[in-house]
Amino acid sequence: MVTVRIPTPLRTLSGGQAEVKLSAQTLRQCIEELEARFPGFKARICEDSGSVRRFINIFVNGEDIRFLAGLDTPLNPGDEVTIIPSMAGG
């Protein structure tokens, strides 16, 4: 199982859960599983094209997926996926 940490702004979609455990072999599968469990989740973190929105940061075991294989980043049991929306303001 992979642990996905859900940021506070997205917890309304996850029924208030701060973390979810699921089975997935890639980050893309992880997002699809999140969407299957929590409809609307994918639209909040991905563009219509399927790519991750530019203001969303996703980390696998603390590593930014932009420096790994993006959505094709492989996942192994015990891995931790962290979703972090960018903050704006001044």
Secondary structure, DSSP 8 states (H G I E B T S, - for coil): -EEEE--GGGTTTTTT-SEEEE--SBHHHHHHHHHHHSTTHHHHHB-TTSSB-TTEEEEETTEEGGGTTGGG-B--TT-EEEEEE-----
